[in-house]
Amino acid sequence: MFKKIALGLVGLVVLLLVVVALQPAAFHIERSATIHAPADQIYARIHDLKAQNEWSPWIRMDKDIKVTYSGPPNGVGAMSEWTGPQMGSGRLTVTDVKPNQEVGLKLEMLAPMAATNRVVFTLAPTGDATTVTWAMDGENNFIGKAFCLVFDQDEMIGGPFEQGLATLKSQSETRADG
């Protein structure tokens, strides 16, 4: 009897490992917002990492976070590094820019789980407004795949993207009016 139970448990573990291994590694998360402000004004709030922290939802999630900056004040090579009890530690580096159109970043999570992802902000003028798209692409390792079986990665990251875009919208439109 014990052998049958043990064999059944081993079978379940093997099945779970196979299911996790067969999950797609690549992911893409994206959210957009239409902001009634010119692209150059919004771009200034994105390609400058200090300005990003004025609307970024991630900074608000950890009241004890410590952020340091290095490299140029904005544009390619600008870098922020953080550490905090809620957000762990990581680094964000501006990798490429197309003024008033796009900002590419390299996101390196160092702890609690290591990961490297590409983040892109795209700005597209639409009449008197600008559509801002915040996207992230990456690859999940085995543990990340297992995590995604239990938690909705799109909602966990997409929800804060929506919050950040709403704050960016509010701040940008207020500034555009004033």
N, C-alpha and C positions, 0 to 999 in steps of 0.2 A: 504494500500500500504506500509506504513512504517513498519507494522508488518511483511509483507512478506520479505522485505529487511533485517530487523533485524534477522528474523528467518533464512534466507539464510546465513547471515554473521556468525551467531552462528553455523550453520551446517558446514560451511567452516572451522571455528576454531576447531570444534570437529574433523573433518576429518583430519586436519593438525596434531592435537595432537595425533590421533591414528596412523597416518603414522610415526611420529617421534618415538612414543613408540614402534612400531614394527621393527624399525631398529636394526640391531645387535649391541650389546654393545661391544663385544670383537673385538679387532683389532690387526693386525700383519703387520708391515712394515719392509721391508728388502731390503738391497742393498749389492752387493759384488763387489770386485775389485781384480784383480790379480796383485800382487806387486813383482817385481823382487828383492827380498831381503829376507834374512833368517828370519824365524819366531821369533827367539829370539830378533832380532833387532826391529821388528815391535811391539812385545809384550811389550818391554820397553817403547814404545811411547803410549801404551794404558793403562797399569795398573798403570801408574803414572799420576795422574790428572793434575799436572802442565805441564807435557809433552804433554798431550792431548790438552791443550789450545794452543799449537803451531800449531795445524792443524785443530782444531775444528771450524766448520763454525759458531757456535752459538756465540762465543766470538767476531767474526768479525762483527756480525750484530748489535752490540750495543757498540759504541765507549766510552760510559760513564759507562759501566758495572764495578762493583766492585766485585772482587772475593777474598774470604778468604779460607784458607785451615786448616784442623785440622786432628787429628789422625796421623797414621804413614805416612811417605812420599809417600809410594806406597803400593799396595796390599790390602788385606782385611782390612776394617776399615778406609782406606783413604777417606777423605771427602772434597768436595768443596761446598761452598755456594756462591750464587751470588745475586746481586740486580742491576737492571738497568732500565732506562726508556723504553727501547725497549723490553728487555727480561724478565721483571718482576722479580720475585724472586723465588729461588728454591735451591735445594740441590741435590748433586750427591754423592752416597756412593758406594765404591767397596764392593760387598757382597761375591763374591767367585772368585777364580782364579784357573786355571790349567795352570801352567807355559808353555808359548809358544804355548798354545792351545786355551784358552778361558778366558775371563774376563766378569763377571756378575756384573751389577750395578743396584742400586735402584735409580730411578729418581723421585724426589718429586717436583712437581711444586706447589708453594705456592700462587703466584699471577701472572697474573690477574685471572687465573682460577685454582683451586686446582685439582691436579691429581697425581696419583702415578703409575708409569710404570716400567717395567723391561726392561733393555737394556742388550744385550749380544753381545760381539765381539767374533767371532770364527775364529781361524787361522788354515788353512789346507795346509800343504806343498804339492806343485804340481811341482815336478821336481826341477828346480833351482829357483822356485818362491813360493810365499805363497798367497793363496786365503784368503782374509779377508772379512768376512761377518759381517755387522752391522745390528742388528735387534732390534726392540722394540715391546713389547706386552703390552696391557693394556685394560682397560674397559672405555667406554664412558658413562657418566651419561646422563640424559635427554637433558641437554643443549648441551653436546658434540655431541649427536646424531643429534640434530637439526642443529648444526654447520656443520656437515658432509653432510647434505642434500644440503648445499649451496656451501661448499668448499671441494676440493679434499684433504682429510687428507693424503692419500698416497703420493701425489705430494708435499704437504706442508712440510712434514717431509722427504720423500724420496729424494727430490731435494737437501736439505742441506746434507743428508747422502752422496749423490753422490759427492758433492763438497768436503766434509771432506775426503772421501776416496781418491779423486784425489790429494788433498794436502798431505795426508799421503803417498800416492804412490810416489809423487814427492820428498818429503823430505827423505823417506826411500831409494829410489833408488839412490838418490844423495849421501847419506851417504854410501850406499853399494859400490858405485863406488869409493869413496874417501877413 
